[in-house]
Amino acid sequence: MDSVSKIFVAGHRGLVGSAILRKLIQDGYTKIVRRTHEELDLTDQAAVRDFFETEKPEYVFLAAARVGGIIANSTYSADFIRENLQIQTNVIESAHANGVKKLLFLGTSCIYPKLAPQPIKEEYLMTGPLEDTNRAYATAKIAGIEMCQAYHRQYGSNFISVMPTNLYGPNDNFHPQQAHVLPALLRRFHDAKVSGTHTVEVWGTGEPLREFLHVDDLGTACIFLMERYENSSIINIGTGEEVTIKELANLVQKTVGYTGDVVWDASKPDGTPRKLLDTSKIHKLGWHHTIGLADGLASTYQWLVEHQEERL
């Protein structure tokens, strides 16, 4: 991949796709193809086929997906599995049919078993039951991984799959019911601060451990792997660092400047008790994250405040 390669970033307005796009532009890539959902519905097989036949991208970052937190996954599980399967199938098949040189598929750490040994190595995939609250989404992503690997085995396609840990940053979904835990907490504490509410309710016990990666670090990692990683085996992307949800809530509260009380609703699900990725594989290749959680939270909150009219 060089500066004049034709590159399609699927999902360029989302959390992950926008970070990849920013990094590509920063690194001097000049032939970047992008389409909004209104311009190209990736669940439409015929439209995707026509797009690839017309544009002939050389490289594809498949960052488009339907994503959400525990509430969204539990409520709209049929939508999550259907739409993600459609997007993946259409893009991967069209990439193969039109001779794409390399495709990078964005998976998720949700693919791993709920009670996988920690930290989670890539080989733990499909060694135990999934977390029930996001099983439909995870199953779709596992199918995408297997599809990339199957095209590699049968056709020799250079399709790779990366598994990022929990992400956050600009262009995230901050909806209080549909967002993942970190942006949801930012939104709740911000709303409480603005409205003068004396308490903020947070789901669960606060005891689960989570790892968080700023999406700009992920964007850097994806381009790093697109340029250097040639193996069809999945590869984790993370920080190797973890915090409890309670510690995260305290840090978000401090970042936002909220002075009220936090109430924990232990009757609500915690999700997976611990989820830390083993990142030794990507570290051996030479990539490491650069944005710490405190600094990443501060810049993300600043972005949210500056864009609150369009994001809240």
Contacts in CASP RR format, 6 or more apart in sequence:
PFRMAT RR
TARGET T0000
AUTHOR 0000-0000-0000
METHOD contacts of the structure
MODEL  1
MDSVSKIFVAGHRGLVGSAILRKLIQDGYTKIVRRTHEELDLTDQAAVRD
FFETEKPEYVFLAAARVGGIIANSTYSADFIRENLQIQTNVIESAHANGV
KKLLFLGTSCIYPKLAPQPIKEEYLMTGPLEDTNRAYATAKIAGIEMCQA
YHRQYGSNFISVMPTNLYGPNDNFHPQQAHVLPALLRRFHDAKVSGTHTV
EVWGTGEPLREFLHVDDLGTACIFLMERYENSSIINIGTGEEVTIKELAN
LVQKTVGYTGDVVWDASKPDGTPRKLLDTSKIHKLGWHHTIGLADGLAST
YQWLVEHQEERL
1 7 0 8 1.000
1 29 0 8 1.000
1 58 0 8 1.000
1 59 0 8 1.000
1 101 0 8 1.000
1 102 0 8 1.000
1 226 0 8 1.000
1 227 0 8 1.000
3 27 0 8 1.000
3 28 0 8 1.000
3 29 0 8 1.000
3 30 0 8 1.000
4 30 0 8 1.000
4 31 0 8 1.000
5 29 0 8 1.000
5 31 0 8 1.000
5 58 0 8 1.000
5 59 0 8 1.000
6 31 0 8 1.000
6 33 0 8 1.000
6 55 0 8 1.000
6 56 0 8 1.000
6 57 0 8 1.000
6 58 0 8 1.000
6 59 0 8 1.000
7 24 0 8 1.000
7 29 0 8 1.000
7 31 0 8 1.000
7 32 0 8 1.000
7 33 0 8 1.000
7 57 0 8 1.000
7 58 0 8 1.000
7 59 0 8 1.000
7 60 0 8 1.000
7 61 0 8 1.000
8 32 0 8 1.000
8 33 0 8 1.000
8 34 0 8 1.000
8 55 0 8 1.000
8 57 0 8 1.000
8 59 0 8 1.000
8 60 0 8 1.000
8 61 0 8 1.000
9 17 0 8 1.000
9 20 0 8 1.000
9 21 0 8 1.000
9 24 0 8 1.000
9 32 0 8 1.000
9 33 0 8 1.000
9 34 0 8 1.000
9 61 0 8 1.000
9 63 0 8 1.000
10 17 0 8 1.000
10 35 0 8 1.000
10 42 0 8 1.000
10 60 0 8 1.000
10 61 0 8 1.000
10 62 0 8 1.000
10 63 0 8 1.000
10 64 0 8 1.000
10 87 0 8 1.000
10 91 0 8 1.000
11 17 0 8 1.000
11 34 0 8 1.000
11 42 0 8 1.000
11 63 0 8 1.000
11 64 0 8 1.000
12 18 0 8 1.000
12 20 0 8 1.000
12 21 0 8 1.000
12 34 0 8 1.000
12 35 0 8 1.000
12 63 0 8 1.000
13 36 0 8 1.000
13 37 0 8 1.000
13 171 0 8 1.000
14 63 0 8 1.000
14 171 0 8 1.000
15 67 0 8 1.000
15 167 0 8 1.000
15 168 0 8 1.000
15 169 0 8 1.000
15 170 0 8 1.000
15 171 0 8 1.000
15 172 0 8 1.000
15 173 0 8 1.000
15 215 0 8 1.000
16 63 0 8 1.000
16 106 0 8 1.000
16 164 0 8 1.000
16 167 0 8 1.000
16 215 0 8 1.000
16 218 0 8 1.000
16 219 0 8 1.000
16 222 0 8 1.000
17 61 0 8 1.000
17 63 0 8 1.000
17 64 0 8 1.000
17 219 0 8 1.000
18 170 0 8 1.000
18 171 0 8 1.000
18 215 0 8 1.000
19 169 0 8 1.000
19 170 0 8 1.000
19 171 0 8 1.000
19 215 0 8 1.000
19 216 0 8 1.000
19 218 0 8 1.000
19 219 0 8 1.000
20 61 0 8 1.000
20 63 0 8 1.000
20 218 0 8 1.000
20 219 0 8 1.000
20 222 0 8 1.000
20 223 0 8 1.000
21 32 0 8 1.000
21 34 0 8 1.000
22 216 0 8 1.000
22 219 0 8 1.000
23 216 0 8 1.000
23 219 0 8 1.000
23 220 0 8 1.000
23 222 0 8 1.000
23 223 0 8 1.000
24 32 0 8 1.000
24 223 0 8 1.000
25 32 0 8 1.000
27 223 0 8 1.000
33 55 0 8 1.000
33 57 0 8 1.000
35 51 0 8 1.000
40 47 0 8 1.000
40 48 0 8 1.000
40 51 0 8 1.000
41 47 0 8 1.000
42 48 0 8 1.000
42 64 0 8 1.000
42 86 0 8 1.000
42 87 0 8 1.000
42 90 0 8 1.000
42 91 0 8 1.000
43 83 0 8 1.000
43 86 0 8 1.000
43 87 0 8 1.000
43 90 0 8 1.000
44 90 0 8 1.000
45 86 0 8 1.000
45 89 0 8 1.000
45 90 0 8 1.000
48 90 0 8 1.000
48 91 0 8 1.000
48 94 0 8 1.000
49 90 0 8 1.000
49 94 0 8 1.000
49 97 0 8 1.000
51 94 0 8 1.000
52 94 0 8 1.000
52 95 0 8 1.000
52 97 0 8 1.000
52 98 0 8 1.000
52 100 0 8 1.000
53 94 0 8 1.000
53 98 0 8 1.000
56 98 0 8 1.000
57 95 0 8 1.000
57 98 0 8 1.000
57 100 0 8 1.000
58 100 0 8 1.000
58 101 0 8 1.000
58 102 0 8 1.000
59 100 0 8 1.000
59 101 0 8 1.000
59 102 0 8 1.000
59 103 0 8 1.000
59 104 0 8 1.000
59 226 0 8 1.000
60 91 0 8 1.000
60 95 0 8 1.000
60 100 0 8 1.000
60 102 0 8 1.000
60 103 0 8 1.000
60 104 0 8 1.000
61 103 0 8 1.000
61 104 0 8 1.000
61 106 0 8 1.000
61 222 0 8 1.000
61 226 0 8 1.000
62 87 0 8 1.000
62 88 0 8 1.000
62 91 0 8 1.000
62 92 0 8 1.000
62 103 0 8 1.000
62 104 0 8 1.000
62 105 0 8 1.000
62 106 0 8 1.000
63 106 0 8 1.000
64 87 0 8 1.000
64 91 0 8 1.000
65 84 0 8 1.000
65 87 0 8 1.000
65 106 0 8 1.000
65 141 0 8 1.000
66 79 0 8 1.000
66 80 0 8 1.000
66 83 0 8 1.000
66 84 0 8 1.000
66 87 0 8 1.000
66 137 0 8 1.000
67 108 0 8 1.000
67 137 0 8 1.000
67 173 0 8 1.000
67 180 0 8 1.000
68 80 0 8 1.000
68 137 0 8 1.000
68 173 0 8 1.000
68 178 0 8 1.000
68 179 0 8 1.000
68 180 0 8 1.000
69 134 0 8 1.000
69 178 0 8 1.000
69 179 0 8 1.000
69 180 0 8 1.000
69 181 0 8 1.000
69 184 0 8 1.000
70 133 0 8 1.000
70 134 0 8 1.000
70 203 0 8 1.000
70 269 0 8 1.000
70 271 0 8 1.000
71 177 0 8 1.000
71 178 0 8 1.000
72 80 0 8 1.000
72 177 0 8 1.000
72 178 0 8 1.000
73 80 0 8 1.000
73 133 0 8 1.000
73 134 0 8 1.000
73 136 0 8 1.000
73 137 0 8 1.000
74 133 0 8 1.000
77 135 0 8 1.000
77 136 0 8 1.000
77 137 0 8 1.000
78 136 0 8 1.000
80 134 0 8 1.000
80 136 0 8 1.000
80 137 0 8 1.000
80 140 0 8 1.000
81 136 0 8 1.000
81 137 0 8 1.000
81 139 0 8 1.000
81 140 0 8 1.000
84 137 0 8 1.000
84 140 0 8 1.000
84 141 0 8 1.000
85 140 0 8 1.000
85 143 0 8 1.000
88 105 0 8 1.000
88 140 0 8 1.000
88 143 0 8 1.000
88 144 0 8 1.000
88 147 0 8 1.000
89 147 0 8 1.000
91 103 0 8 1.000
92 103 0 8 1.000
92 105 0 8 1.000
92 144 0 8 1.000
92 147 0 8 1.000
92 148 0 8 1.000
92 151 0 8 1.000
92 159 0 8 1.000
95 103 0 8 1.000
95 157 0 8 1.000
95 159 0 8 1.000
96 151 0 8 1.000
96 155 0 8 1.000
96 157 0 8 1.000
96 159 0 8 1.000
100 157 0 8 1.000
101 158 0 8 1.000
102 158 0 8 1.000
102 159 0 8 1.000
102 160 0 8 1.000
102 226 0 8 1.000
103 148 0 8 1.000
103 157 0 8 1.000
103 158 0 8 1.000
103 159 0 8 1.000
103 160 0 8 1.000
104 159 0 8 1.000
104 160 0 8 1.000
104 161 0 8 1.000
104 162 0 8 1.000
104 222 0 8 1.000
104 225 0 8 1.000
104 226 0 8 1.000
105 144 0 8 1.000
105 145 0 8 1.000
105 148 0 8 1.000
105 159 0 8 1.000
105 160 0 8 1.000
105 161 0 8 1.000
105 162 0 8 1.000
106 162 0 8 1.000
106 164 0 8 1.000
106 222 0 8 1.000
107 141 0 8 1.000
107 144 0 8 1.000
107 145 0 8 1.000
107 161 0 8 1.000
107 162 0 8 1.000
107 163 0 8 1.000
107 164 0 8 1.000
108 137 0 8 1.000
108 138 0 8 1.000
108 141 0 8 1.000
108 163 0 8 1.000
108 164 0 8 1.000
109 120 0 8 1.000
109 163 0 8 1.000
109 164 0 8 1.000
109 165 0 8 1.000
109 166 0 8 1.000
109 211 0 8 1.000
109 236 0 8 1.000
109 275 0 8 1.000
109 277 0 8 1.000
110 130 0 8 1.000
110 131 0 8 1.000
110 134 0 8 1.000
110 137 0 8 1.000
110 138 0 8 1.000
110 141 0 8 1.000
111 125 0 8 1.000
111 130 0 8 1.000
111 138 0 8 1.000
111 141 0 8 1.000
111 142 0 8 1.000
111 145 0 8 1.000
111 163 0 8 1.000
112 120 0 8 1.000
112 124 0 8 1.000
112 125 0 8 1.000
112 275 0 8 1.000
113 124 0 8 1.000
113 126 0 8 1.000
113 127 0 8 1.000
113 128 0 8 1.000
113 129 0 8 1.000
113 130 0 8 1.000
114 128 0 8 1.000
114 129 0 8 1.000
114 130 0 8 1.000
114 131 0 8 1.000
114 132 0 8 1.000
114 271 0 8 1.000
114 272 0 8 1.000
115 128 0 8 1.000
115 129 0 8 1.000
115 273 0 8 1.000
116 124 0 8 1.000
116 127 0 8 1.000
116 128 0 8 1.000
117 124 0 8 1.000
118 274 0 8 1.000
118 275 0 8 1.000
118 276 0 8 1.000
119 240 0 8 1.000
119 276 0 8 1.000
119 277 0 8 1.000
119 278 0 8 1.000
119 279 0 8 1.000
120 236 0 8 1.000
120 275 0 8 1.000
120 276 0 8 1.000
120 277 0 8 1.000
120 278 0 8 1.000
121 236 0 8 1.000
121 278 0 8 1.000
122 163 0 8 1.000
122 233 0 8 1.000
122 234 0 8 1.000
122 235 0 8 1.000
122 236 0 8 1.000
122 278 0 8 1.000
122 281 0 8 1.000
125 142 0 8 1.000
125 145 0 8 1.000
125 234 0 8 1.000
126 142 0 8 1.000
130 138 0 8 1.000
130 139 0 8 1.000
131 138 0 8 1.000
131 271 0 8 1.000
131 272 0 8 1.000
133 269 0 8 1.000
133 271 0 8 1.000
144 161 0 8 1.000
145 161 0 8 1.000
145 234 0 8 1.000
148 157 0 8 1.000
148 159 0 8 1.000
148 160 0 8 1.000
148 161 0 8 1.000
148 232 0 8 1.000
149 159 0 8 1.000
149 161 0 8 1.000
149 232 0 8 1.000
149 233 0 8 1.000
151 157 0 8 1.000
151 159 0 8 1.000
152 158 0 8 1.000
152 159 0 8 1.000
152 232 0 8 1.000
153 232 0 8 1.000
158 230 0 8 1.000
159 232 0 8 1.000
160 225 0 8 1.000
160 226 0 8 1.000
160 229 0 8 1.000
160 230 0 8 1.000
160 231 0 8 1.000
160 232 0 8 1.000
160 235 0 8 1.000
161 232 0 8 1.000
161 234 0 8 1.000
161 235 0 8 1.000
162 221 0 8 1.000
162 222 0 8 1.000
162 225 0 8 1.000
162 234 0 8 1.000
162 235 0 8 1.000
162 236 0 8 1.000
162 237 0 8 1.000
163 234 0 8 1.000
163 235 0 8 1.000
163 236 0 8 1.000
163 237 0 8 1.000
163 277 0 8 1.000
164 213 0 8 1.000
164 218 0 8 1.000
164 221 0 8 1.000
164 236 0 8 1.000
164 237 0 8 1.000
164 238 0 8 1.000
165 211 0 8 1.000
165 212 0 8 1.000
165 213 0 8 1.000
165 236 0 8 1.000
165 237 0 8 1.000
165 238 0 8 1.000
165 239 0 8 1.000
165 275 0 8 1.000
165 276 0 8 1.000
165 277 0 8 1.000
166 180 0 8 1.000
166 181 0 8 1.000
166 182 0 8 1.000
166 210 0 8 1.000
166 211 0 8 1.000
166 212 0 8 1.000
166 213 0 8 1.000
166 275 0 8 1.000
167 180 0 8 1.000
167 212 0 8 1.000
167 213 0 8 1.000
167 214 0 8 1.000
167 215 0 8 1.000
167 218 0 8 1.000
168 180 0 8 1.000
168 182 0 8 1.000
168 183 0 8 1.000
168 212 0 8 1.000
168 213 0 8 1.000
168 214 0 8 1.000
168 215 0 8 1.000
168 296 0 8 1.000
168 297 0 8 1.000
168 300 0 8 1.000
169 183 0 8 1.000
169 214 0 8 1.000
169 215 0 8 1.000
169 216 0 8 1.000
169 296 0 8 1.000
169 299 0 8 1.000
169 300 0 8 1.000
169 303 0 8 1.000
170 215 0 8 1.000
170 299 0 8 1.000
170 300 0 8 1.000
170 303 0 8 1.000
170 307 0 8 1.000
171 215 0 8 1.000
172 179 0 8 1.000
172 180 0 8 1.000
172 182 0 8 1.000
172 183 0 8 1.000
172 215 0 8 1.000
172 300 0 8 1.000
173 179 0 8 1.000
173 180 0 8 1.000
173 183 0 8 1.000
174 183 0 8 1.000
174 184 0 8 1.000
174 186 0 8 1.000
174 187 0 8 1.000
174 304 0 8 1.000
174 311 0 8 1.000
174 312 0 8 1.000
175 184 0 8 1.000
175 187 0 8 1.000
176 184 0 8 1.000
176 187 0 8 1.000
176 188 0 8 1.000
176 191 0 8 1.000
177 184 0 8 1.000
179 187 0 8 1.000
181 210 0 8 1.000
181 245 0 8 1.000
181 248 0 8 1.000
182 212 0 8 1.000
182 248 0 8 1.000
182 252 0 8 1.000
182 297 0 8 1.000
183 300 0 8 1.000
185 202 0 8 1.000
185 248 0 8 1.000
185 249 0 8 1.000
185 252 0 8 1.000
186 252 0 8 1.000
186 255 0 8 1.000
186 256 0 8 1.000
186 297 0 8 1.000
186 300 0 8 1.000
186 301 0 8 1.000
186 304 0 8 1.000
187 304 0 8 1.000
187 312 0 8 1.000
188 200 0 8 1.000
188 201 0 8 1.000
188 202 0 8 1.000
189 200 0 8 1.000
189 252 0 8 1.000
189 253 0 8 1.000
189 256 0 8 1.000
189 257 0 8 1.000
189 258 0 8 1.000
190 256 0 8 1.000
190 258 0 8 1.000
190 301 0 8 1.000
190 304 0 8 1.000
190 305 0 8 1.000
190 308 0 8 1.000
190 312 0 8 1.000
191 197 0 8 1.000
191 312 0 8 1.000
192 199 0 8 1.000
192 200 0 8 1.000
192 258 0 8 1.000
192 260 0 8 1.000
193 256 0 8 1.000
193 257 0 8 1.000
193 258 0 8 1.000
197 260 0 8 1.000
198 260 0 8 1.000
198 261 0 8 1.000
199 260 0 8 1.000
199 261 0 8 1.000
199 262 0 8 1.000
199 263 0 8 1.000
200 253 0 8 1.000
200 258 0 8 1.000
200 260 0 8 1.000
200 261 0 8 1.000
200 262 0 8 1.000
200 263 0 8 1.000
201 263 0 8 1.000
201 264 0 8 1.000
201 265 0 8 1.000
202 245 0 8 1.000
202 249 0 8 1.000
202 262 0 8 1.000
202 263 0 8 1.000
202 264 0 8 1.000
202 265 0 8 1.000
203 264 0 8 1.000
203 265 0 8 1.000
203 268 0 8 1.000
203 269 0 8 1.000
203 270 0 8 1.000
204 245 0 8 1.000
204 264 0 8 1.000
204 265 0 8 1.000
204 266 0 8 1.000
204 267 0 8 1.000
204 268 0 8 1.000
204 269 0 8 1.000
204 270 0 8 1.000
205 264 0 8 1.000
205 266 0 8 1.000
205 270 0 8 1.000
206 244 0 8 1.000
206 245 0 8 1.000
206 246 0 8 1.000
206 249 0 8 1.000
206 264 0 8 1.000
206 270 0 8 1.000
207 244 0 8 1.000
207 245 0 8 1.000
207 246 0 8 1.000
207 270 0 8 1.000
207 273 0 8 1.000
208 244 0 8 1.000
208 245 0 8 1.000
208 270 0 8 1.000
208 271 0 8 1.000
208 272 0 8 1.000
208 273 0 8 1.000
208 274 0 8 1.000
208 275 0 8 1.000
209 242 0 8 1.000
209 243 0 8 1.000
209 244 0 8 1.000
209 245 0 8 1.000
209 273 0 8 1.000
209 274 0 8 1.000
209 275 0 8 1.000
209 276 0 8 1.000
210 242 0 8 1.000
210 243 0 8 1.000
210 244 0 8 1.000
210 245 0 8 1.000
210 248 0 8 1.000
210 275 0 8 1.000
211 238 0 8 1.000
211 239 0 8 1.000
211 240 0 8 1.000
211 241 0 8 1.000
211 242 0 8 1.000
211 275 0 8 1.000
211 276 0 8 1.000
211 277 0 8 1.000
212 239 0 8 1.000
212 243 0 8 1.000
212 248 0 8 1.000
212 293 0 8 1.000
213 237 0 8 1.000
213 238 0 8 1.000
213 239 0 8 1.000
213 289 0 8 1.000
214 289 0 8 1.000
214 291 0 8 1.000
214 292 0 8 1.000
214 296 0 8 1.000
214 300 0 8 1.000
216 291 0 8 1.000
217 238 0 8 1.000
217 239 0 8 1.000
217 289 0 8 1.000
217 290 0 8 1.000
217 291 0 8 1.000
218 237 0 8 1.000
220 287 0 8 1.000
220 290 0 8 1.000
221 237 0 8 1.000
221 238 0 8 1.000
221 282 0 8 1.000
221 287 0 8 1.000
221 289 0 8 1.000
222 237 0 8 1.000
224 285 0 8 1.000
224 286 0 8 1.000
224 287 0 8 1.000
225 235 0 8 1.000
225 237 0 8 1.000
225 282 0 8 1.000
225 285 0 8 1.000
225 287 0 8 1.000
228 285 0 8 1.000
229 235 0 8 1.000
229 285 0 8 1.000
235 281 0 8 1.000
235 282 0 8 1.000
236 277 0 8 1.000
236 278 0 8 1.000
236 279 0 8 1.000
236 281 0 8 1.000
236 282 0 8 1.000
237 277 0 8 1.000
237 279 0 8 1.000
237 282 0 8 1.000
237 287 0 8 1.000
238 277 0 8 1.000
238 279 0 8 1.000
238 282 0 8 1.000
238 289 0 8 1.000
239 279 0 8 1.000
239 289 0 8 1.000
239 292 0 8 1.000
239 293 0 8 1.000
240 276 0 8 1.000
240 277 0 8 1.000
240 279 0 8 1.000
241 293 0 8 1.000
242 274 0 8 1.000
242 276 0 8 1.000
243 251 0 8 1.000
243 293 0 8 1.000
245 270 0 8 1.000
246 264 0 8 1.000
249 262 0 8 1.000
250 262 0 8 1.000
251 293 0 8 1.000
251 294 0 8 1.000
251 297 0 8 1.000
252 297 0 8 1.000
253 262 0 8 1.000
255 294 0 8 1.000
255 297 0 8 1.000
255 298 0 8 1.000
255 301 0 8 1.000
256 301 0 8 1.000
304 311 0 8 1.000
304 312 0 8 1.000
END
